[in-house]
């Protein structure tokens, strides 16, 4: 008689626990069972240590045919439910390939990429150029009708901003001004397929293309909404230039020039992204104030 199969033991990373213990405790508790389920369903063998971000557990695996892949386990929510759809909508020359997916749980089996991200490119200007060239190709693709819209997100932002009360009067005035700007943008909020989290850590080296994009939070909207994430990542590189405000403007201008995004709309939606992050944190991150000052959004 065959020995019973024992469930996989997982030491859940602290970052995942912190991110999901309040919002998705059931998902955390079910992770070992879910891992075993997909290893069996897709005939996978574990082949390395667990990896993780704030939102997902990544398991290096090998398929039955010997192909290396990555199993991505994550809670199903508004951010993850259209991830496979978005990755299959963009050109495979620009994004990671989805090998299998289960829409019911947002579980994905992805091609194995190299571990090196754009953060490893020593020259941050060159890294920004690479990112912007990828962005330029992604933002021309129409969003599928199933993807949630920037119009809805922006409308929620304006509603939430009306209830936000900050202690600093100058910061409160900025919140009010940015909310007014976003309200004006809503009627023409766009219909392109956006990544929403396109920064250097979400671009990985690949054997079939130099660089491929991973981990979208799909949104249908105006491409001008995409620039903000690249502005505040690799922050130390901007500081190291000795002229932080100019370095921020140079990075912003480089992305605008390469993508062809209208500069005024890019400024307006960047103010909207600052507002969004203030609403998430109930406070201004000093970096975002610095970006707003450098781009003359204050």
N, C-alpha and C positions, 0 to 999 in steps of 0.2 A: 504493500500500500504506500502511495507517494506521501511524503511529508507535506503537511499543510503549508501553504504559502503565507509567509509572515508579511504584514504591512510594512512599507518603507518607513523608517524613522527619520524625521526631519527636525533639525534644530532650526527653528524659524528665525531668520535674521532680525535683529533688533529694529532695524529701519522699517521692515515690513510690519512688525508689531505696532510700532509707533504710528504708522500711517493708517492701519486698518483696525486696530483693536476697538475703536469706537464705532466706525462706520461699517465694517465688514467682519465682525467677530466670527460669524458662521463660516465665512470663507477661510479664515485662518485655521479654524478647527478642522475643516474638511481637507486641508491641503495634502496630508499624507495619502488619504484615500483617493483624492483626485489625481495625484501624481501616478499612483499605481494604475488607475483606470486608463489614463491616456498612454502610459507605457505599454499596456496590454492592447488597447484598441488599435493603436497605430504601429504596433510591433516594433517598439523602440527599446534600446539598451542604453542605460546611463553610461556616460563616458568621461565624466569630469566632475569637479566640484560645483556646487550650486553657486549661481550668481544672482544678484538682485538689484533692483532699483527701489525707489520709494513705493512703487505701485505693483510690482510683479516679481515672481520668482522665475528665474531662467535656469533651465536644466540642460547642460550639454548631453546630447544623445547621438546614437547611431541608428539609422534605419536598417530594415532587414536586408536591403541591397548593399549595405556598407557605407551609405552616404552620411556624412556628418551633418547634424542639424542642431537646432536649439528649440526646446519645448518651453513655451511661455505660458505660465499660469497666472491669471489675474482675475480680480472680481469683474463681473459684468456690470457695467454702468454706462452712463452717457458718453464717457470718454473712450471706452474700449469697444463698445458694441459695433462700431463701424470701422474698426482698425483694419480688418482683413479686406473689407470692401475697398477702402481707400488705397491700400497697397496694391490691390489688383487693378485699380483704375488708372493709376499713374504708370508711366512707362517702366518696364522691368529694368531698363538701363539706368534708372535713377534710384530705385528703392529695393529693399530686401524682398526676396521672393517668399510668398506664402505657400508652403507645401501641403499643409492640411489646416483646417480650422473647424471649430465647433461653435456656431453662432449662439447656441444656448448658454454657453459659459464664457465666451470670448477667449477660449483657449486656442493657441496658435502653435503650429509647427513651422519654424522658419529656417531658411537656409543658414548654414554656419558661415559667419563672416570672420574676418580677422579681428582681434581685440583692440586694434589701434583706432582711436578716434581722431577727429580734427584737433582735439586738444593737444595731440602729440606733435603737430606740425609746429616747428619752432617759431616761425614768423607768423604772428597773429594776423598781419595784413594779408598774407598769402592764404591763410586758413579762411579768412573772411571772404576772399575772392572765390575760393572753391565753394564755400557754402552759398554765396550769392548766385553763382552759376547754376548750382542745383536748384535753388529756389526759383530762379527765372524759368526753369523748365517745368517745375511743379505747378506754378501759379497760373499757367495758361490752360490747365485742364479743367473742364466744367465739373462741378460737383454732382454726384449722383443724387437723385431726389430723396433718398433715405437719410442723407446726412443732415444733422441739425444745423441751424443757420446762425450766422453772426447777427442777423436781424433780431432773433429771439434773445441771444446772449446780450446784445447791446441794450435792448429794451429792459431786460432784468437789471442791468448795471445802472441805468438811469433811475429805475424805481428804488433800488437799494441805496443809491447815493442820496436820495431825498431824505433818508432816515439816518444817515451817518453824521455824527457830531464829533468833530475833533477838537481837542483843547486849544490847539494853535490856530488863531484866527487866519493867519496867512495860508496855512495848509487847508483850512476849511474853504477859503475863497478859491483855491486851486481846484478842490473837489467840485465845487459848484460850477466853476468855469468849464472843467473838463466834461462834466455831465451835460452841460448845455451844448458843447461841441458834438458830443456823441449823439445827442438827440437830433441834431441837424443832419448827421450822417446816416441815420437809420433808414430813411427812405431809399437810399442808394447804397445799401450795405454789401452788395455784390453776390456773385454766384459761382466763384471759382473754388476749387477744392484746396483748402488750406491745411497745413500741417498743425499749426497753432503752438508747436513747441520745438521749432527748428533752431537748434543751437549746435555748438561744436561737438558736444557729447552724443548727439543723435545722428552723427554722420560717421560711418565706420568704413575702414579699408576693406577691399574685397579682391578676390582673385580674378573675377570676371569683369569688373569695372574698378577704376582706381578708388572710387568712393560711392557708397550707397547710403540712403536715408533710412532710418528706422524710427519706430515708436511714435507714429502720428496720433494726435488727438483730433480727428477729422472735423472740419467745419466748412460750411459753404459761405463764402464771403469775399470781401475786398482784399486783394493781395497786399494792400498797404498795412493790413493788420499783422503781417508776418514778421516785420523787421525787429520788433522789440527784444525778442529773446536773444538775438545775437549781440545786442548792444550791451547787456549787463553780464553776459558770460565772458570768460577770459578777461575779467576785470583787472587783474594784476598787470596784464600786458598794457592796458590803457594807462594805468597809473605809472608804470615804468617809463613811459615816454617823457615824463616831466611836464607835460602840458595836457592835463586830463581833459579839459573842455574841448581842446582842438582835436585830440585823439578820438573823442566820441563823435564829433562832427565829421571827421575824416572817415570813420567806419560807417556812419550813417550814409554819407554821400557816396561812398564806394558801392554800397548795396543798392542805393537808388539808381546809380548810373548803370550798374550791371543788369538789374532787373527791369529797368524802364518804368518802375512805379512812379506815379506822379508825386513830386516832392511835397506839395502842400497836403495832399491826402495822407502821405506817409507821416507827416508831422501830426496831423489831426488824429489819426488812428493810434499813433504812438502815445499821444496824450491819453487816449482811451485805454491803452494797455496799462499805463501808469495808474489810471483810475481803477482799473480792474484789480490790480495787485493791492492797492490801498484798501479796496473793499474786502479782499480776502483776508488781509492782515489787520484791518481796523487801524492802520497807521501807515505813515510814509516810510519806506525803506530809504536810508540816506543815499544809496546808489541811484534810486529812481529820481530823487530830487536833483541829484547832480546831473543826470541825463536830461531832465526837464530844463534845468538852467542852461546847460550847454547848447541845447537845441532851441533856446529862447521860447520855451513853453510856459514860463512862469510870468 
